Amino acid sequence: MIGLDLPKYRSGQRVKSAIDLFNDDSAPNVPPDGVLIGAGQIGEIIRVAMHTEEDVPIYLVDFGQRLVIGCLENEIKAL
């Protein structure tokens, strides 16, 4: 694997959304391209996985109220 990026963040870490996060059709109760979470919202990483084709970390972030979103590193910031 060339270019494998190691995760910058870890499970259990509190983070905030760095940008507005939009629905990519994975959230059925939100209109397509609707805002899921606005920039600055606080969440907790519950799992870190690797995107198999791109070799980049994907962070499952629990933003509360039963909303878990898969985020890339540039979409979140550590608190």
N, C-alpha and C positions, 0 to 999 in steps of 0.2 A: 504494500500500500504506500503509494507516494503521496505526500502532502497531508498525512493524517494529523488533524488538529486535536490536541488534548483539551478536555473541557476546562474552561476558565473558572466555572462555578461548581458547587457541589450540592448534593441532596441536603435538604434541611436549611439551606441558606435563604435568608430573606433578601428579596430583590424588589426593584420597582420597574415598571414599564418605561422604557426610554422614549418610546414613540406611541402613537395611537396604533392599536392592534385591530385589524379588520378581519371580518369573516371570510374565510376562503372556501365557503360552502361546507365546512365541517361542523358548524353550529346550526342545527335545524330551526331553532326558535329565533334566529336573528336574520334579517334580510341579507341577501348576497351583497358583499362589500360593505355591510354595516359595521359600525364600530363595536367591537367586543369589549375592549378596555381602553380607556383614555390614558394618555401619557401621564406618568407620575403615580399610577396606582400601585399599591403594595401587594406583594404576594410571596409565596414560599415555594421553592423548588422541591418537588416531591419525587422526581426521578430524572436521571440524566441518561440519555440514550445516544447512539450514533446513527446518523443517516447513512445507510449502507452504500448508496451510490455516490454521494458527495463527500463522504468522510468528514462530516462536520457534526459537532454536538447539537442535540436537540434537547431543550429543557422543558419538562412538563411542570408548569407553574400553576399552583392553586391560588387563584385570586379571590377565593371566598365565594359564598353564595352558590356553591356547587358549579363553579366555573373554572375548569382546568384547561389551559391553553399551551400548546407546543410553541416554544419560542426559540429563536436563534440568538446567538450572543449579542449581536448588534441591536436586538430588540429589548434587552434588559440591562439593568445596572445594579451593582451590589449596593447594599445600604451600609 
